[in-house]
Amino acid sequence: MDNRLHADFLDFLAQTSPDPIGLEIERAEGSWLIARDGKRYLDFISGIGVANCGHANPKVLAAIRRQSERYLHVMVYGEYVLDAQVELARRLIRLLPAGLEQVYFTSSGAEAIEGSLKTARKHTGRSAFVAFDGAYHGDTMGALALAGNPGFRAPFQPLPGPVHHLPYGEIAALEAIDDTVAAVVIEPVQAEGGVHVPTAEFMHALRERCSAAGALLIFDEVLTGFGRTGKLFALEHFGVVPDIVVMAKALGGGLPLGGFCASRSLLAVLAHDPPLGHITTFGGHPLSCAAGLAALEVMVEENLAERAARIGNNIIGHLKNLRAPAITAVRGVGLLIGIELKCADLTRRLAARCIEAGVIVNWTLNCDRVVRLAPPLTISDTEVDFALRAITDSLGQVART
């Protein structure tokens, strides 16, 4: 460890917690992070859902190099015709269900959520939103208002609203969606809430209730998109088409990029009364779009969603077969998997022990008893075996102490 570098990290960078992991990363390649001391760590969370194609994917790096030699930022989003933006938008729309016709690019998932909320309010003329217990949609003020963890909301009240929170997955609760609601925002698979997969029956009931009430349905696919759940988009598991799909994380191939997709008529509300009512300086940055297009082609050409489904089933089966006393449940779909333990202390100690063993895992923000696994979709069977051995050994160690 470089003591000076570590000290400067703590002195000059604002911290997000009292106890950051603090790995000093020298480089990354494939499924691995290599620290300055040479130790290798298997990234079993993909930089929190970003590195779906693996770190330093050669096709993504080549696209970044080509674009960087042409131009970087030249104008705020939406004013100039930039081929990297156009090509990525065209490819995305052709992969999404019919009715999702255009994309508005942003710099992040939280920014895309904010744009979606503005679109919903302007389109419907209504003020209220519905979100779900356990939800996580980002940390800007509007996105935070949707958060399903009261502990995260409380220090920043009052937040934009009104926002009504409903139990995730309960059909009867959907009756609360009425004609005051501009939009319902939901993760098609809840990630930070502890990796919960709803039933198709619930998702269809939600779609029907939103349509009946005149509320827009917004799917937050920031983490679930781009093959993570065994489908290119998680919405494909349910046969439900929302009015807006929000995406980010893996969208940029490792560079900052978000976006929200909807019908042409719906997104048109942002362009008039007033014009430029919603703008972004760096949204759809050409470097990010070039990287995103290359990453998307890798995902499609290499069938990474199908691969995620196969590997995820194997991991889930292995974990369930462990019958470890510390585990109370294993949930997941594709390569988004949650291991629920008896208490929060176990999750923290398991995550720490796994990192010591060279495998990076983490627990979910809104359910601190759940350890999340979300490795790159390119991960090899040998790497999975290494991770499962480390997790199994670590489980045994923390359960004994």
C-alpha positions in Angstrom: 0.0 0.0 0.0 1.2 3.5 -0.9 0.7 5.2 2.5 0.9 8.7 1.0 -1.6 8.0 -1.7 -4.0 6.4 0.8 -3.6 9.4 3.2 -4.3 11.8 0.3 -7.3 9.8 -0.7 -8.8 10.4 2.8 -7.6 14.0 3.0 -8.7 15.4 -0.4 -11.6 13.2 -1.6 -15.0 13.6 0.1 -15.9 10.2 1.6 -19.2 8.4 1.2 -18.8 6.3 4.4 -16.6 6.2 7.5 -14.9 3.0 6.3 -14.3 2.9 2.5 -12.9 -0.4 1.1 -9.7 1.5 0.2 -8.3 -0.9 -2.5 -5.6 0.9 -4.5 -6.3 -0.1 -8.1 -3.5 -0.1 -10.6 -5.3 -1.6 -13.6 -8.3 -3.8 -14.5 -8.7 -6.5 -17.1 -11.6 -8.9 -17.8 -13.1 -10.0 -14.5 -10.1 -8.8 -12.4 -8.9 -5.7 -10.5 -5.2 -5.6 -9.9 -4.0 -3.6 -6.9 -0.8 -1.5 -6.6 0.7 -4.3 -4.5 0.0 -6.8 -7.3 -2.8 -8.6 -5.6 -5.6 -9.7 -7.9 -9.3 -9.4 -7.0 -12.1 -11.0 -8.8 -14.7 -8.3 -9.4 -17.9 -10.2 -8.5 -20.0 -7.0 -8.6 -18.8 -5.5 -11.9 -18.1 -2.1 -10.4 -21.8 -2.2 -9.3 -23.3 -3.4 -12.5 -21.2 -1.4 -15.0 -18.6 -3.8 -16.4 -21.0 -6.3 -18.0 -18.5 -6.8 -20.9 -15.6 -7.1 -18.5 -13.0 -4.5 -17.7 -10.9 -3.1 -20.5 -12.8 -5.0 -23.2 -10.6 -4.6 -26.3 -13.5 -3.8 -28.6 -14.7 -1.1 -26.3 -11.2 0.4 -25.9 -10.7 0.4 -29.6 -13.9 2.4 -30.1 -12.8 4.9 -27.4 -9.5 5.4 -29.1 -11.1 6.0 -32.5 -13.6 8.5 -31.1 -11.0 10.3 -28.9 -8.9 11.0 -32.0 -11.9 12.7 -33.7 -13.5 14.9 -31.1 -14.7 14.9 -27.5 -17.3 17.4 -26.2 -18.5 19.9 -28.9 -22.0 21.0 -27.9 -24.7 20.4 -25.3 -26.9 17.4 -26.0 -29.3 17.6 -28.8 -28.0 20.5 -30.9 -25.4 18.9 -33.2 -25.7 15.7 -35.2 -23.1 13.4 -33.6 -22.8 10.0 -35.3 -21.8 8.2 -32.1 -25.1 9.4 -30.4 -27.2 8.6 -33.5 -25.8 5.1 -34.0 -26.2 4.1 -30.4 -29.7 5.5 -30.3 -30.7 3.7 -33.4 -29.3 0.4 -32.2 -31.0 0.7 -28.8 -34.4 1.5 -30.2 -34.2 -1.5 -32.6 -33.5 -3.8 -29.7 -36.3 -2.4 -27.5 -40.0 -3.3 -27.8 -42.2 -1.5 -30.3 -43.5 1.8 -28.9 -40.2 2.8 -27.4 -39.1 5.0 -30.3 -36.5 7.5 -29.1 -33.9 7.9 -26.4 -32.8 11.0 -24.4 -29.2 10.6 -23.4 -28.0 11.8 -20.0 -24.8 11.4 -18.0 -26.1 9.0 -15.3 -29.0 6.9 -14.1 -30.1 9.4 -11.5 -30.2 12.2 -14.2 -32.2 9.9 -16.4 -34.7 9.3 -13.6 -35.0 13.0 -13.1 -35.7 13.5 -16.8 -38.3 10.8 -16.7 -40.1 12.4 -13.7 -40.2 15.7 -15.5 -41.5 14.1 -18.7 -44.3 12.4 -16.7 -45.4 15.5 -14.9 -45.5 17.6 -18.1 -47.3 14.9 -20.1 -50.0 14.1 -17.5 -50.3 17.5 -15.7 -50.3 15.5 -12.5 -47.9 15.9 -9.5 -47.8 12.6 -7.5 -45.5 9.6 -8.0 -45.7 6.0 -6.8 -42.6 4.0 -5.9 -42.0 0.9 -3.8 -40.7 -0.2 -0.5 -37.0 -1.2 -0.9 -36.6 0.9 -4.1 -33.4 2.6 -5.1 -33.4 5.0 -8.0 -30.4 7.3 -7.3 -29.4 10.0 -4.9 -30.5 13.3 -6.5 -33.3 15.0 -4.6 -36.1 13.7 -7.0 -34.6 10.2 -7.2 -34.1 10.1 -3.4 -37.8 10.9 -2.9 -38.5 7.6 -4.6 -36.2 5.7 -2.4 -37.8 2.9 -0.4 -35.6 3.2 2.6 -36.9 5.9 5.0 -33.5 6.1 6.7 -31.9 7.4 3.5 -34.7 9.9 2.9 -35.1 11.3 6.4 -31.9 13.5 6.7 -32.9 15.4 3.4 -36.6 16.0 4.0 -38.6 17.7 2.7 -38.1 16.0 -0.6 -39.9 16.6 -3.9 -43.3 14.9 -4.0 -45.8 13.8 -3.2 -44.4 10.2 -3.5 -46.5 7.2 -2.2 -44.6 4.0 -1.4 -46.3 0.6 -1.9 -45.2 -2.9 -1.0 -43.2 -4.4 -3.8 -44.9 -7.3 -5.5 -48.4 -7.0 -3.8 -51.1 -6.8 -6.3 -53.8 -5.6 -3.9 -51.7 -2.5 -3.1 -51.9 -1.3 -6.7 -55.4 0.1 -6.1 -53.7 3.1 -4.6 -52.6 4.2 -8.1 -55.2 6.8 -9.0 -55.8 9.8 -11.2 -53.5 12.0 -9.1 -50.5 9.9 -10.1 -48.2 11.1 -12.9 -46.1 7.9 -13.0 -45.2 4.7 -11.2 -41.5 4.0 -11.0 -40.3 0.5 -10.5 -37.3 -1.8 -10.8 -38.4 -4.8 -12.8 -36.1 -6.8 -10.5 -35.4 -5.0 -7.2 -31.6 -4.8 -6.6 -30.8 -2.7 -3.6 -33.9 -3.9 -1.9 -32.4 -7.4 -1.5 -32.7 -8.9 -5.1 -36.4 -9.5 -5.3 -38.0 -10.9 -8.5 -41.7 -10.1 -8.9 -44.2 -12.4 -10.5 -45.4 -11.9 -14.1 -48.9 -11.6 -12.6 -47.9 -8.6 -10.5 -46.2 -6.9 -13.4 -49.2 -7.4 -15.7 -51.5 -6.1 -13.0 -49.2 -3.0 -12.6 -49.3 -2.3 -16.3 -53.1 -2.6 -16.3 -53.6 -0.4 -13.3 -51.3 2.3 -14.7 -53.2 2.3 -18.0 -56.6 2.4 -16.3 -55.5 5.3 -14.0 -53.7 7.3 -16.9 -50.4 7.1 -15.0 -47.2 6.4 -16.9 -45.2 3.3 -16.0 -41.5 3.8 -15.7 -39.1 0.9 -15.6 -35.7 1.6 -13.9 -33.4 -0.8 -15.8 -30.2 1.0 -14.7 -28.9 -2.2 -13.0 -31.0 -4.8 -14.7 -30.4 -3.8 -18.3 -28.0 -5.2 -20.9 -28.1 -8.9 -20.2 -27.7 -8.7 -16.4 -30.9 -10.8 -15.7 -30.5 -13.3 -18.5 -32.4 -11.1 -21.0 -31.1 -8.0 -22.8 -33.7 -6.1 -20.7 -35.4 -7.4 -17.6 -38.8 -6.3 -19.0 -38.6 -9.3 -21.4 -39.2 -11.7 -18.5 -42.7 -10.3 -18.0 -44.0 -9.4 -21.5 -44.8 -6.0 -20.2 -43.9 -2.8 -22.1 -43.6 0.3 -19.9 -44.1 3.9 -21.1 -40.5 4.8 -20.2 -37.4 2.7 -19.8 -34.5 4.2 -17.8 -30.9 2.9 -18.4 -27.4 3.6 -17.4 -24.4 1.7 -15.7 -23.5 -0.9 -18.4 -25.0 1.4 -21.1 -21.7 3.3 -21.4 -19.4 0.3 -21.6 -17.4 1.7 -18.6 -17.9 5.4 -19.3 -20.6 7.7 -17.8 -23.8 7.4 -19.7 -27.5 7.2 -19.0 -30.7 7.6 -20.9 -34.5 7.2 -20.9 -36.5 5.8 -23.8 -40.1 6.4 -24.6 -42.4 7.1 -27.5 -41.7 10.0 -29.8 -44.9 11.8 -28.8 -44.1 11.4 -25.1 -40.5 12.7 -25.3 -41.7 15.6 -27.5 -43.1 17.4 -24.4 -39.5 18.2 -23.4 -38.9 20.2 -26.6 -41.6 22.9 -26.4 -43.4 25.2 -23.9 -40.7 26.0 -23.2 -38.1 24.8 -25.7 -34.9 23.7 -23.9 -37.0 22.9 -20.8 -34.8 19.9 -20.2 -31.1 20.1 -21.3 -27.8 18.5 -20.3 -24.3 19.5 -21.1 -22.5 16.1 -21.1 -25.4 13.8 -21.6 -24.7 11.5 -24.6 -21.0 12.4 -24.6 -19.6 11.1 -27.9 -16.9 9.1 -26.2 -19.4 7.4 -23.9 -21.7 6.7 -26.8 -18.9 5.2 -28.9 -18.0 3.0 -26.0 -21.6 2.1 -25.3 -22.2 1.1 -28.9 -19.2 -1.2 -28.9 -20.2 -2.7 -25.6 -23.8 -3.3 -26.9 -22.5 -5.1 -30.0 -20.3 -7.3 -27.8 -23.4 -8.2 -25.6 -25.5 -9.0 -28.6 -22.9 -10.8 -30.8 -21.6 -12.9 -27.9 -25.0 -13.7 -26.5 -24.0 -12.5 -23.1 -27.6 -12.4 -21.8 -28.0 -16.1 -22.6 -24.6 -16.8 -21.0 -25.7 -14.8 -17.9 -28.8 -17.0 -17.6 -26.8 -20.2 -17.7 -24.0 -19.2 -15.3 -26.5 -17.6 -12.9 -28.6 -20.8 -12.7 -25.4 -22.7 -11.9 -24.4 -20.2 -9.1 -27.9 -20.2 -7.6 -28.0 -24.0 -7.7 -24.6 -24.2 -6.0 -25.6 -21.7 -3.2 -28.9 -23.5 -2.5 -27.2 -26.8 -2.3 -24.8 -25.6 0.3 -27.5 -25.6 2.9 -25.4 -23.4 5.0 -27.0 -22.5 8.4 -26.1 -18.8 8.0 -28.1 -18.5 4.7 -31.8 -17.9 5.0 -32.6 -17.5 1.3 -31.0 -17.3 -2.1 -32.7 -15.2 -4.8 -31.8 -14.1 -8.3 -32.2 -14.1 -12.0 -29.4 -14.3 -14.4 -26.2 -12.8 -12.9 -28.1 -10.7 -10.3 -28.1 -12.8 -7.2 -28.7 -12.2 -3.5 -27.6 -14.3 -0.6 -29.8 -13.4 2.4 -28.1 -14.1 5.8 -29.4 -14.2 9.3 -28.2 -10.8 10.3 -26.5 -7.7 9.0 -23.3 -8.4 11.0 -22.8 -11.6 9.0 -23.2 -9.8 5.7 -20.5 -7.3 6.5 -18.1 -9.9 7.8 -18.8 -12.1 4.8 -18.1 -9.3 2.4 -14.9 -8.4 4.2 -13.7 -12.0 4.3 -14.4 -12.5 0.6 -12.3 -9.4 -0.3 -9.5 -10.8 1.9 -9.8 -14.0 -0.2 -9.6 -12.1 -3.4 -13.3 -11.9 -4.4 -15.2 -8.6 -4.2 -18.9 -8.8 -3.1 -21.1 -6.3 -1.4 -24.3 -6.0 0.5 -27.5 -4.2 -0.7 -28.2 -0.7 0.5 -31.8 -1.3 1.5 -31.5 -4.7 2.9 -28.3 -5.1 4.9 -28.8 -8.8 5.4 -28.3 -9.5 1.7 -24.9 -10.0 -0.1 -25.2 -9.3 -3.8 -23.4 -11.1 -6.6 -23.3 -9.5 -10.0 -20.1 -10.5 -11.9 -19.2 -9.5 -15.5 -21.3 -11.4 -18.0 -18.0 -12.5 -19.6 -16.8 -14.3 -16.5 -15.3 -17.7 -17.2 -16.4 -21.0 -15.5 -13.0 -21.2 -13.9 -13.4 -17.8 -12.4 -16.9 -18.7 -11.1 -15.5 -21.8 -9.4 -12.8 -19.6 -7.8 -15.4 -17.2 -6.5 -17.7 -19.9 -5.2 -14.9 -21.6 -3.3 -13.9 -18.3 -1.7 -17.6 -17.5 -0.8 -18.1 -21.0 0.6 -14.9 -20.9 2.7 -15.7 -17.4 3.9 -19.2 -18.4 4.9 -17.8 -21.2 7.0 -15.3 -18.9 8.7 -17.8 -16.1 9.5 -20.4 -18.6 10.8 -17.8 -20.0 13.3 -16.8 -16.6 14.8 
